[in-house]
């Protein structure tokens, strides 16, 4: 993001190679250190359960999808007995994750959104996870605005397709637009909390917003 160190920086490379979460991901077969951000939130909240339907927005390189499919399948092949489902989408290519339905498309375009909806086959979703980021311009205000625009798209999808007790997790950055976005989430969900997983670097403004129980279901009751 706008505050991240360029990846061709010598300091970044050194830090990356010495990062304990990078080493752990390599040892455990995960594709990115980001998996431990979701894992920590899930361990504390018990969000992903066997049989659940999960939608992973901005899924590449696939670490979150790897964890999600492992959890919804109960860590083993359940055959036809409600094995759960993970639908993932990203504009970038993603190497196949066994059991995960991957769509290479732009979620912000109708074609991408409709492709995700089609794969749900009429089912409501238990968890929507969004790690989407825009193409960076290097202009902080512009990048931040684009990030929250994607966050709103993800929120709109979550509000419409989540189960009554469904959960939405979205990556955002503190700064311009953060408080208005939190206010918007609170207008749509009964419970909203900010999470800073241990795997998020201390100097990063990155946080995750955890939103539970879409209010549209309450209104319908």
SETORFI-157761 format. One record per residue: x, y, z of N, C-alpha, C in turn; chain. Coordinates in steps of 0.2 Angstrom, whole numbers, plus 2048, in hexadecimal, padded with zeros to 3 digits. Each point is the difference from the previous one (the first is absolute). Layout:
BEGIN
 n.xx n.yy n.zz ca.xx ca.yy ca.zz c.xx c.yy c.zz c
    X    Y    Z     X     Y     Z    X    Y    Z A
...
//
This chain:
BEGIN
 n.xx n.yy n.zz ca.xx ca.yy ca.zz c.xx c.yy c.zz c
  804  7FA  800   7FC   806   800  804  806  800 A
  7FD  806  801   804   806   7FF  805  801  805 A
  800  7FD  806   805   801   805  805  7FA  800 A
  7FF  7FB  7FB   805   7FA   800  806  802  7FD A
  806  7FC  802   806   801   7FE  801  7FD  7F9 A
  803  803  7FB   800   7FD   7F9  803  7F9  801 A
  7FE  7FB  7FC   802   7F9   800  807  7FF  7FD A
  803  805  7FD   807   800   7FD  805  803  805 A
  7FD  802  806   805   803   805  804  7FB  803 A
  806  801  801   804   7FB   804  7FE  7FF  807 A
  7FD  805  803   7FE   7FF   807  7FA  7FC  800 A
  7FB  801  7FB   7FA   7FC   800  802  7F8  7FF A
  805  7FF  7FB   802   7F9   7FF  803  7FD  806 A
  804  804  804   803   7FD   806  7FB  7FE  805 A
  7FB  805  801   7FB   7FF   805  7FB  7FA  7FE A
  7FF  800  7F9   7FB   7FA   7FE  804  7FA  801 A
  806  7FF  7FF   803   7FA   800  801  7FE  808 A
  800  804  804   801   7FF   807  7F9  800  804 A
  7FB  801  7FC   7F9   800   803  7FE  7F9  803 A
  7FE  800  806   7FE   7F9   803  7FA  7FD  7FD A
  7FB  805  7FE   7FA   7FD   7FD  801  7FE  7F8 A
  805  803  7FD   802   7FE   7F9  803  7F9  801 A
  804  7FF  805   803   7F9   801  7FB  7FB  802 A
  7FC  802  804   7FA   7FB   802  7FC  7FE  7FB A
  7FE  805  7FB   7FC   7FF   7FA  803  7FB  7FC A
  807  801  7FF   804   7FB   7FC  800  7F9  803 A
  801  800  806   800   7F9   803  7F9  7FD  800 A
  7FB  803  801   7F9   7FD   800  7FC  800  7FA A
  804  802  7FA   7FD   7FF   7FA  7FB  806  7FE A
  800  805  803   7FB   806   7FE  804  804  7FC A
  7FC  804  7FB   803   804   7FB  802  807  802 A
  7FD  802  806   802   807   802  800  800  808 A
  803  805  802   800   801   808  7F9  803  802 A
  7FD  803  7FB   7F9   802   802  7FB  7FB  803 A
  801  7FA  7FE   7FC   7FB   803  7FF  800  808 A
  806  802  803   800   800   807  7FC  806  803 A
  7FE  805  7FC   7FC   805   802  7F9  7FE  801 A
  7FE  7FC  7FB   7F9   7FD   800  800  7FB  805 A
  805  7FC  800   800   7FA   805  7FF  803  807 A
  804  805  802   7FF   803   807  7F9  802  801 A
  7FD  804  7FC   7F9   802   801  7FC  7FB  800 A
  800  7FA  7FC   7FC   7FB   800  801  7FC  807 A
  806  7FF  802   801   7FC   806  7FD  804  806 A
  7FF  806  800   7FD   804   806  7F9  800  7FF A
  7FD  800  7FA   7F9   801   7FF  7FC  7FA  7FE A
  804  7FA  7FE   7FD   7FA   7FD  7FB  802  7FB A
  803  803  7FA   7FB   802   7FB  7FF  7FB  7FA A
  806  7FC  7FF   7FF   7FB   7FA  7FF  7F9  803 A
  7FB  7FD  7FE   7FE   7FA   803  7FE  7FB  7FA A
  801  7F9  801   7FE   7FB   7FB  7F9  801  7FD A
  800  800  7FA   7F9   801   7FC  7FF  807  7FE A
  804  805  803   7FF   807   7FE  801  801  7F9 A
  7FD  806  7FD   801   803   7FA  804  806  801 A
  806  801  7FD   804   805   800  801  803  7FA A
  800  807  7FF   802   804   7FA  806  804  802 A
  806  7FE  7FC   806   804   801  801  805  7FA A
  800  806  802   800   806   7FB  808  802  800 A
  803  800  7FA   807   802   800  804  7FB  802 A
  7FF  7FA  7FE   803   7FA   803  807  7FE  7FE A
  803  802  7FA   807   7FF   7FF  805  802  805 A
  805  7FC  802   802   7FA   7FD  7FC  7FA  802 A
  7FC  800  805   7FC   7FB   802  801  7FD  807 A
  803  804  804   801   7FE   807  7FA  7FF  804 A
  7FC  806  800   7F9   800   803  7FC  7FA  7FE A
  800  7FF  7F9   7FC   7FA   7FD  802  7F9  803 A
  807  800  801   802   7F9   802  7FE  7FF  807 A
  800  805  804   7FE   7FF   807  7F8  7FF  800 A
  7FC  804  7FC   7F9   7FF   800  7FE  7F9  7FE A
  803  7FE  7FB   7FD   7F9   7FD  802  7FB  805 A
  806  800  804   802   7FC   805  7FB  800  806 A
  7FD  806  801   7FC   800   806  7F9  7FE  7FE A
  7FD  802  7FA   7F9   7FE   7FE  7FF  7F9  7FF A
  806  7FC  7FE   800   7F9   7FF  801  7FC  806 A
  801  804  806   802   7FC   806  807  7FD  800 A
  804  802  7FB   807   7FE   800  800  7F9  7FD A
  7FB  7FE  7FD   800   7F9   7FC  7FB  800  7FB A
  800  7FB  7FC   7FB   7FF   7FB  7FA  7FD  802 A
  7FA  804  800   7FA   7FE   803  7FB  7FD  7FB A
  803  800  7FA   7FC   7FD   7FA  7FA  805  7FF A
  7FA  7FD  7FF   7FA   803   7FF  7FC  803  806 A
  803  7FF  806   7FD   802   806  801  807  802 A
  7FD  805  7FD   800   807   801  808  802  801 A
  804  7FF  7FB   807   802   800  802  807  801 A
  7FB  804  7FF   801   808   800  803  802  7F9 A
  801  806  7FF   802   803   7FA  804  806  801 A
  805  801  7FC   804   807   7FF  800  802  7F9 A
  7FD  806  7FF   800   803   7FA  805  806  800 A
  805  800  7FC   805   805   800  801  804  7F9 A
  801  807  801   801   804   7FA  805  805  800 A
  804  801  7FB   805   805   800  801  801  7F8 A
  803  807  7FF   801   802   7FA  807  7FC  7FD A
  804  7FF  805   806   7FC   7FF  7FF  7F9  7FF A
  805  7FC  7FD   7FF   7F9   800  802  7FD  806 A
  7FD  7FA  802   802   7FD   806  800  7F9  7FF A
  806  7FD  802   801   7F8   7FF  7FA  7FD  804 A
  7FE  7FB  7FD   7FA   7FC   802  801  7FE  808 A
  7FB  801  804   800   7FD   806  7FB  7FA  800 A
  802  7FA  802   7FB   7FA   800  7FA  802  804 A
  7FA  7FF  7FC   7FA   801   803  7FD  807  800 A
  804  805  7FE   7FE   807   800  7FE  801  7F9 A
  7FA  804  7FF   7FE   802   7F9  803  807  7FF A
  804  801  7FB   804   806   7FF  7FD  803  7FA A
  7FF  807  800   7FD   804   7FA  806  805  7FF A
  803  800  7FA   804   806   7FF  7FC  805  7FC A
  7FF  805  804   7FB   806   7FD  801  806  805 A
  7FD  805  7FE   800   806   803  7F9  801  804 A
  801  7FF  807   7FA   800   804  7FC  806  7FF A
  803  806  7FF   7FD   806   7FF  7FC  801  7FA A
  800  7FB  7FB   7FC   800   7FA  7FB  7FB  801 A
  7FA  801  7FC   7FA   7FC   801  802  7F9  7FE A
  804  7FF  7FB   802   7F9   7FE  803  7FC  806 A
  805  803  804   803   7FD   805  7FB  7FF  806 A
  7FC  805  802   7FB   7FF   805  7FB  7FA  7FE A
  7FE  800  7FA   7FB   7FB   7FE  803  7F9  800 A
  806  800  7FE   803   7F9   800  801  7FD  807 A
  801  805  805   800   7FD   807  7F9  7FE  802 A
  7FB  804  7FF   7F9   7FF   801  7FE  7F9  7FD A
  802  7FF  7FA   7FE   7FA   7FD  803  7FA  803 A
  806  800  803   803   7FB   803  7FD  7FE  807 A
  7FD  805  803   7FC   7FF   806  7FA  7FC  7FF A
  7FE  7FF  7FA   7FA   7FC   7FF  7FA  801  805 A
  7FF  806  801   7FA   802   804  801  800  808 A
  806  7FD  802   802   800   807  802  806  803 A
  7FE  802  806   802   805   804  807  7FF  802 A
  804  805  802   807   7FF   802  801  801  808 A
  804  7FC  803   802   800   807  805  806  801 A
  805  800  7FC   805   805   801  803  803  7F9 A
  800  807  800   803   803   7FB  807  803  802 A
  805  7FE  7FD   807   803   802  803  804  7FA A
  802  806  801   802   805   7FB  807  802  801 A
  805  7FE  7FC   807   803   801  801  804  7F9 A
  7FB  802  7FD   801   804   7FA  804  806  801 A
  804  802  7FB   804   806   7FF  800  803  7F9 A
  7FF  806  7FF   800   803   7FA  808  801  7FD A
  800  801  7FA   807   801   7FD  802  807  803 A
  806  800  803   803   806   803  802  805  7FC A
  7FE  806  801   803   806   7FC  806  804  803 A
  801  7FE  807   805   804   804  7FD  806  803 A
  7FA  802  7FE   7FD   806   803  7FB  7FE  806 A
  802  801  806   7FD   7FD   806  7F8  801  800 A
  7FE  806  7FF   7F9   802   800  7FC  7FC  7FB A
  803  7FF  7FA   7FD   7FD   7FA  800  7F8  802 A
  805  7FE  802   801   7F8   802  7FB  7FF  805 A
  7FF  804  805   7FC   7FF   806  7F9  800  7FE A
  7FE  805  7FB   7F9   800   7FE  7FE  7FA  7FC A
  805  7FD  7FC   7FF   7FA   7FC  7FF  7FA  804 A
  804  800  805   7FF   7FA   805  7FA  800  803 A
  7FD  806  803   7FA   800   803  7FA  7FF  7FB A
  801  802  7FA   7FB   7FE   7FB  7FF  7F9  7FF A
  806  7FC  7FF   800   7F9   800  7FC  7FD  806 A
  802  803  806   7FD   7FE   806  7F8  800  800 A
  7FE  806  7FD   7F9   801   800  7FC  7FA  7FB A
  804  7FF  7FB   7FD   7FB   7FB  800  7F9  804 A
  805  7FE  804   800   7FA   804  7FB  800  805 A
  7FF  806  803   7FB   800   805  7F9  800  7FD A
  7FE  803  7FB   7FA   7FF   7FC  7FE  7F9  7FF A
  805  7FC  7FD   800   7F9   7FF  7FE  7FC  806 A
  804  802  805   7FF   7FC   807  7F9  801  803 A
  7FE  806  800   7F9   802   802  7FB  7FC  7FD A
  800  800  7F9   7FB   7FC   7FC  800  7F9  801 A
  806  7FD  800   801   7F8   800  802  7FD  806 A
  801  803  805   802   7FD   807  7F9  7FD  803 A
  802  7FA  803   7FB   7FD   805  7FE  805  805 A
  7FA  7FF  804   7FE   805   805  806  801  806 A
  803  7FA  801   806   801   805  807  800  7FC A
  800  802  7FA   806   801   7FC  805  805  802 A
  806  7FF  7FE   806   804   802  803  803  7FA A
  803  806  800   803   803   7FB  807  803  803 A
  806  7FE  7FD   806   802   802  803  804  7FA A
  802  806  801   803   804   7FB  807  804  802 A
  805  800  7FB   806   803   802  7FF  808  7FE A
  802  804  804   800   807   7FF  806  803  803 A
  802  807  7FF   805   803   803  7FE  806  803 A
  802  801  806   7FF   806   804  802  806  7FD A
  7FC  805  801   802   807   7FC  7FA  803  7FD A
  800  804  7FB   7FB   803   7FD  7FB  7FB  7FE A
  7F9  801  802   7FB   7FC   7FE  7FE  7FA  804 A
  805  7FF  805   7FF   7FA   805  7FA  801  804 A
  7FF  805  803   7FA   801   805  7FA  800  7FC A
  7FF  804  7FA   7FA   7FF   7FD  7FE  7F9  7FE A
  805  7FC  7FE   7FF   7F9   7FE  7FD  7FC  806 A
  804  801  805   7FD   7FC   806  7F9  802  802 A
  7FE  807  7FF   7FA   802   801  7FB  7FD  7FC A
  802  7FF  7F9   7FC   7FD   7FB  7FF  7F8  802 A
  805  7FD  802   7FF   7F9   802  7FB  7FF  806 A
  801  805  805   7FB   7FF   805  7F9  802  7FF A
  7FF  803  7FA   7F9   801   7FE  7FD  7FA  7FD A
  805  7FB  7FE   7FD   7FA   7FC  801  7FA  804 A
  804  800  806   801   7FA   804  7FF  802  807 A
  7FE  7FA  804   7FF   801   807  806  801  804 A
  805  7FD  7FE   807   800   804  805  801  7FC A
  805  805  801   805   802   7FC  806  801  805 A
  806  7FC  7FE   806   801   805  806  801  7FB A
  805  803  803   807   801   7FC  805  7FB  803 A
  803  7FC  7FB   805   7FB   802  807  802  7FD A
  805  7FF  804   807   801   7FE  803  7F9  802 A
  800  7FC  7FB   804   7F9   801  807  801  801 A
  803  7FB  804   807   800   801  804  800  7FA A
  7FE  7FD  7FB   803   800   7FA  800  806  7FC A
  7FC  805  802   800   807   7FC  806  803  803 A
  805  803  7FC   806   803   803  7FE  806  804 A
  804  802  805   7FE   805   805  800  807  7FC A
  804  801  7FB   801   806   7FD  7FA  801  7FB A
  7FD  7FB  7FE   7FA   801   7FB  7FA  802  803 A
  7FC  804  7FC   7FA   803   802  7FA  7FB  7FE A
  802  7FA  7FE   7FB   7FB   7FE  7FD  7FD  806 A
  7F9  800  800   7FC   7FD   805  7FA  7FC  7FC A
  7FD  7FC  804   7FA   7FC   7FD  7FA  802  804 A
  7FB  801  7FD   7F9   801   803  7FC  7FA  800 A
  7FE  7FE  805   7FC   7FA   801  7F8  802  802 A
  7FC  7FF  7FB   7F9   802   800  7FB  7F9  801 A
  7FC  800  805   7FB   7FB   801  7F9  802  7FF A
  7FC  7FB  7FE   7F9   800   800  7FD  806  7FC A
  7FF  7FF  7F9   7FD   805   7FC  7F9  803  803 A
  800  806  800   7F9   803   803  7FA  7FF  7FB A
  802  7FE  7FA   7FA   7FF   7FC  7FC  7FA  802 A
  803  7FB  803   7FC   7FB   802  7FC  801  806 A
  803  805  805   7FC   802   806  7FA  804  7FD A
  801  804  7FB   7FA   804   7FE  7FB  7FC  7FD A
  802  7FA  7FD   7FC   7FC   7FC  7FB  7FC  806 A
  803  7FF  805   7FD   7FC   806  7FA  805  803 A
//
